[in-house]
Amino acid sequence: MVVSQSALNVEYCEYNNEHRFFHQNINTYSNLAYFFFGVFICEIARRDFRNQSNTHLNWLQRFPMLSFLMGASFIYLSIGSAFFHASLTWMGQRVDMNGTYSISISLLFIALYHVFHSDNWSDTVKKATLVAALLIIISFYEIHLLVPSSILLPVLILLIWILTAINYFQFPKERSVVLGLLGLFLIVVALKIRGLDVQKVGCDPHSVFQGHSLWHVLTAASSFCSYAFFRFSAKNTVANPAYPSRSVGT
């Protein structure tokens, strides 16, 4: 397969051992973090789907397919990123980036759903929303070739955090500011560590401690915190017409 530009430029610190099945062991195995959170979110979605008769569900619990999309995006990224770091191929890099965008787009749709939510959302509207999200994720497989990730990804992240902040001020008693700030803090730290890894600061190509592998773990945790911000209410509350049937929903 065609070797990626990342491999040719030695973008990451970990040594590219072409004689091994996994060219970058640590950067490959660290993608298990995405897989773990993906399976966990899919299990949450499965329980929400089976619990639809419960009258004390928050909005995301009432739309379990969005959670399934989020969980599937995590698993997709875990496979795509592992494939990339194991092979360091151009195709692997494209799938890796599409997986990254799939998580961002899933979070963006979750945030949009909460900011502009209406009790009149029918099953048809929800299905159309899910299809739209999937089509956009697929389209980004080509879009990311036209717009640099250094522009496209920050724009998506910024939109997510703007909508997250809006939703917090809409329902401050229902949102955990700790989860919101933790998600933001982790992504900022992850970006810094990734930058140091690319710049080869403190780089040891043969070490089991790699900055990019830590990037995988921190971004997985950050994305899960952002999801949990919407999925779990801050505390039990009585029903409110502006935010009906709210609960912790564990």
Secondary structure, 3 states (H helix, E strand, C coil): CCECHHHHCCCCCCCCCCCCCCCCHHHHHCCHHHHHHHHHHHHHHHHHHHCCCCCCCCCCCCCHHHHHHHHHHHHHHHHHHHHHHHHCEHHHHHHHHHHHHHHHHHHHHHHHHHHCCCCCCCHHHHHHHHHHHHHHHHHHHHHHHHCCHHHHHHHHHHHHHHHHHHHHHHCCCCCCHHHHHHHHHHHHHHHHHHHHHHCCCCCCCCCCCCHHHHHHHHHHHHHHHHHHHHHCCCCCCCCECCECCCCCCC
